[in-house]
Amino acid sequence: MCVAVPGKVIEINQRQGKVSFGSTIIDIDLGLVNVNVGDFVLVHAGCAIEVMQKEHAEEILALYAELEEVLND
């Protein structure tokens, strides 16, 4: 099973960028998408694979948080 996670682009340097996943910031390959600082992207295996609407990204993050809460009970 593959999982992609939404994150917010906070810095771009050519094909690479820094993406924030809450309190974690990861260097991501942005070469597959046309993205701007502040955009939300769907990340899989270190690559941004899709630019997302903020509302959709937040919905997915809320579902992940809910799942984590259920698994930790």
N, C-alpha and C positions, 0 to 999 in steps of 0.2 A: 504494500500500500504506500502511495506517495502522498505527502502532505505539503501544501504550499501555505505560506504564512504572509499576511499583509503587514507592511511596515511603511513608515513615512520617510521619504528622501530628505535628508538634511544637508547633504553636500554632494556636488558633482565635480569630478575631475576627469574629463574626457569620457572614456567608456566605463570608468569605475565610479562608485559613489558610496557614501555612508548612509545607511538606512537604520532608522530607529525602530526598535521593537520594544516599546516601553522604556525600561531602564537599560536595555542592551543596545549597543550600536555596533553594526557589522559592516565590513567592506563587501560590497556586492557588485557584480558585473551588470552594467546597465546597457550593454551593447544590443540587446534584443528589443528595446523599447525606446520611444521618444519621450523623455521625461524631464520635468523641471523640479527644482527644489520646492518642497511643500507638497508634491504629489504623493499619493499612496500607490504602492506597487505590490503585486503578488510575487513572492520570492520562493523559488524552489531550487535546491541544490546550488545555492550561491549566486543564482541569476534572477534578475527581475524578468518575469515572463509576461506581465500584463500591468497596465496602468489601470487603477481602480478609482471609482467614485468614493469619496470620503465616507459617505453613509454606508456603503456596502462593506468597506474595510472595517468600520466600527461594528457593524452587525456580526461579521465573522469573528472579530476579536472578542465580542461579548459571548458568543457561543463557545469559543475556546475557554474563556474564563469560567463559564458555567460548567463545562465538561470537567475542567480541572477541580472545581469545587466538589462535584459529585464523586470524582475518583479519589479525592483526599478524605472523604467521609468514611 
